[in-house]
Every structure is written in structure tokens, then in C-alpha cells.
Amino acid sequence: MTLALIGATGRSGAALARALADAGTPFIPVVRDAAKWRALALPGALRAADLRDPAALKRALAGADRVVSTVHARWASALLTAAEPGASFVLMGSTRRFSQWPDAHGNGVRAGEAALLASGRAGIMLHPTMIYGAEGEDNVRRLAALIARLPVAPLPGGGRALVQPIHQSDVTRCLMAALARDWPEATTRVVAGPEPLPYRDFLRAVAAAAGLRAPPILPIPALPLRLLAPLTRLIPGLPRIGADEIRRLTEDKAFDITPMRNDLGVDPIPLEEGLALTFPPRHTAP
């Protein structure tokens, strides 16, 4: 197998590159920024390509009979066009494609999924839920920063909507498992944490893991929060929150992961374990 990895310097891409290197699996990193790849100090004969350049992308994928991509799924069509005729694919999407609130991110995932399913190619697109625990990720770390600054947690509907975050290590295991399997046709799978929980409980779990006091939950309608969200960029030290993020907090993001367990053989780690890895204990001098 000649394996090309698209997005090897991103969060999920770098994690996958390390896993492939640890497993002794040769791969070709295809990246836009060669300096970022060299900084990772991982093996692999770099091929530089900008996804917006069809000719360069075609050259980068020449000879690869399997393509794995951790870049946004909107690039799926470009990858399908540039790859060798017999190449198979493992692509990353997002459960944002199931959101009832259309946006550019979700629409791009839906377009990429449609391109793969209509391509006649063999492969799979994995749709992860919220990923946490990656180096440099800003999901739970940004939430922890908010918890540290706010006296109360204003949540639409009191934070009763469900979430099902997945640790980066499990996303990497799913990608590795998908690469190890020959998919007879194009398909998709959701990859998520072991079980859904209300967002308010997720917030409390993050606070506990980060060694913070969990602020009281203040139920508030989503509309006022959406109107106030842009003000976060005006407050120094407060992470920015988008109005669309507030709106998505009102919808359940809960998924059956039986296909993930059966087809990929991955049993995801519990949230508490993943958060313990994300927020290691702080040791103070005696």
C-alpha cells in the first residue's frame, strides 16, 4: 500500500502521522507548509501541494493507492479528482453535517460526503463529534478558560441539550482501523464518545478536570445569548464565542456508535479518562 496523508500538520493529521510512524507504516505527507511538517520531526518523504492547485495536487498523489485526509471534507471532490483511478479513501467529515442549522462548515461536509458517495470509489468518511484532547485544540480548553472567568454559566435551556465528545486518541484509532480495512464501496460512519450527556454535565466535568469551581448554571433563552456573543471579542482574556455556537448548543448531538464499535473495533474511552489526559494534574513544589 502506498499511502498519502493529506493535512499531516493539522491536529488530527499530526496525531495520525505519529500513529502511523509508531506502527512502522510508511506514508507520504502531503502538506502546504513544509516548515510545519519538518517541525514535527516525523519520517516521510514530503510532497508539497496546495489543495487549490489541481495540478500540484495530482502530482502529490501520483502513485498513491490509498489516500487519507484530515482536512475539511469540502476538499473531498478535489481529492477524488486528483487521485489515481484505483485509489481508495479514508476521509474526515464532521457530525456538523447533521445540524439543523445550515452553515458553511456543515454545508461543506455535506458536499464532500455527497461527492464521495457518488464517486464510485471505495472508501469511508468518518464523521466525528466534538474532538477534544488534541495538541492545541480549543474546545475543552476554551471552555475551561470561560469557566475560570465567569461567575455563572449562562446556557440556553439550562444546558440540557446532549453532547457526545470524542477524544483525539479515539479519532486516531478510528482512522487507523479504517485504513486497515478494505471498503468495498463508499460509505460513512459516525465516531463519537461512549455516551451522550447534557452539556451542563459536560461543563461540570471539564471544570473538575481543570481544577476549577463549576459555576452555577443560569438558564437563559438562546436569542439574548446570540445577541451578546459578539461582545466576547471586546473583553480582554475572554475566549471568543460565535452566535452560531450558541444556537448549536440548543440541539442534541447524540449518536449510536454501534457501527463504530462493530466496523472499526474501537471502544472509546470515557469522558473522565479523556479529560484527565487533557488536563494532567499540576504538581506544586513542597
N, C-alpha and C positions, 0 to 999 in steps of 0.2 A: 504494500500500500504506500503510495506517495501522497502524503497529507499536507495540505496547505491550510494554515491558520490565519484567518482574516481578523484583524483587531487585536493582535498579540500584545499591544502595550496598554490596552484598556484594563479595567478592573477584573472583569470576568475572563478576558483574554489572557492577561498575565497569570492569573491563577491557573488557567488551563495549561498554559505554556509550561509552568513549573511542574504541574502534574504529569504532563507528557514527558518532560525531561527526567523526572524522578522514575518514571516507568520505563525509561530507555526507548521510548517511541520516537523515531526521527520525524521531524516536521519542518515545513518551510514557513517561517514567519513572513507574512505579507503586511507591511505597515507603511504609513505615510512618513513618519518621523523616525529616521534611522537612529538619531541620537537617543531617543527614548528607549528604543529596543536595546541598544548597546548598554544603556544604564542598568538593564535588568540582569546583565551578565549570564545569559542563558545560551545554550547551544542552538544552532540553527543557521543555515545559510540564508541570510536576509534577502528578500526581494522587495524593493520599494515600489509602491504604487498608490496613486490617489484614486479612490473609488469613482471620482468624477471623470476619470480619464479611461474610456473603454479600451483603448489600445494598450495602455500601460497595464491595465488590469488583466487583459488577455495574456500578455507576456508573463505576468507574475504567476498566473495559474496554469501555464503551459506544463503539461506532463503530470499534473496532479489528478489522481483518480478519486480522491476524496477531499472535499472542501468543508471545513468547519469555520463558522463565522460567529463572532460575539458582538459584531457591530449592530446597529439598529436594523430591524427587519425591513425597513424601507429600501435597503440596498439589495434585497434578495433578487430582484429582477436583473440588476446589473451583474450580479454574480452568476446567475443562471445563464446569462447570455455569454459571459466571458469564459466560463469553464469549458473543459474538454467535453465532447459529446457524451462520453460514457461515465462522467464523474457523478458521484453521489454526494449528498449534502447532509450536514448537521448544522442547523441554523438556530439562532436565538431570537425568540419573539418576546412577548410580554402578555400577561393577563389584562393589560390595559385594553387589549382588543375586545374584551367583553364588557367594557364600561358602557353605561347608558349615556354618558356624556361625551359626545364626539370631540376629539381634539386632534391636532396634527400628529402627536405621538401615536395615539390609538389607530388613527386612520392609516398611518404608515405601516403599522404592524399588520392590519387587516389586508392592506395591499400586498405586502410581502408574502403573507400566508397564501393569499389567492394566487399569486404568481407561482409559488412552489407547487401548490395542489394542481394547477392547470398545466404545469410544465412537462408532464410525462416523465420526470426524473424520479429516481429513487432517493429517499431521504426523509428527514424529520425536522420539524420546527418545534423547539421546546418553548413553552410559554411559562416563564417563572412569575411568581407573585413578587411582592416586595423583597428584594435581596438585601440582606444585612451581613455584616461581618467581613466584607471585603476590605482590603487595604485602601484607605482613602474614601470609603463610602460615606455618604452624608444622610443616610436615612435615620438610623437609631442615634447616631452621634449628634445630628442636628436636633433631634427630639430631646436628647439629654441636655443640650445647650439651652433649649427653650425651657425645660423643666427647671433648670438652675436659675433662670431669670424671672419666671412668672410666679406670683403668689397663688394664683388659681389657674386651673386648666380649662379655658373656655372651649367646650366641644359641642358641635352640632348634635342635637338629640341626646346629649349626655354621653356620647361616645359608645353608643350601643351597637353601631354597625360593626360587622365582623371583618377581621383581617387574618391572614394566614402566612406570615412572613417565612422565608426560607433562608437558611444560612448559606453563605458563599461556598463553603466546602461541599454542601449537598448539591448545589448547582454544578460544581465542577465534577462531582461523581456522576451526575446525570449525563453531562456532556461526554465523559469518558465512556460510560456504558453505551450511549448512543453510537459512539464511534466504533465500539467493538462489535456492533451488530450490523448485519446486512439487512437493510429495509427493502422489501420487495417493491414498494411504491411510496409515493409521497404521503406523509401523514403528520399529525401533530399530537403533542401531549402537554398537559399542564404539569408543572413541577412546583410543589408548594411544601410548606411546613407540615408537621404531623396532624395538626388540628387547628380549626379556626377559633378565635377568641375575640370578645368585644375589644374595641380599640382602647377603651378606658383601662381594661386589664393589661393590655399591651403597654400602655403608658406607665402603669404602675410597675410592671416587670422591668422596663427599661430604667426607671428611677432606682429600683432596688439594685439592679446590676451595676449602675453607675455610682452607687453610694450616695444617692440624693434622696431628699424627702419628697415623697409623692404629693404634689399639690392637690387640694380639693378639686373635684370635678364641678365645673359650673356649666349646667346645660344652657344652651343658647341657640336660637334659630340660626340656620346656616347663612341666610341672607345678610344679616348685620356683620357676621364674621367675614364674609366675602368682601363686603364694602371696606372693612377695616384692614384686610390683609395687606394691601399695598403700603400701608403705613409702617410695616415692619422694616422696610428698607431705609426708613428715616431714623431708626433708633439704633445708635451705635452698639455693636456687640450682640444684637438680636438677629438670629438667622432669618432670612427672608422666607416668606410664605406666600404662595400664589393663590389667587381666588379660586382657580381650578382645583387646587389641592383641597381646599375647604369643601368644595362641592363633592369631591370624590370620597370625603370622609362620611358622607351620608349613605353610601351604597355598600352592601355586603360584598366582601371579596372572599368567599368560602368555596372550596373546590374538593371534589372527590379525587383522592390521589391513589386509588386502587390501580388504575392503569400504569401510573408511575412506578408503583411497587412491583407490579407483575411484569411489565415490559422492560424496565430498566434495572430492576433489582435493587433499588435504593430505598432504604427506610430512613427518612430524615430525622435529624437529631431534635430533641425537644427544645423549645424556645429558651428555657432557663439555661440549658447547656450551651446553646449558641451565644447567648448574651454574656455568659461567663467567659467565653473565648474572646468576645468583643471588648469587654471591659475587665481586663485582668486585675486582680487585687493589687492595691497600691501598698507598697512596703515603706514604712517610715523608719527613720533611724532611731535607735533606742536612746 
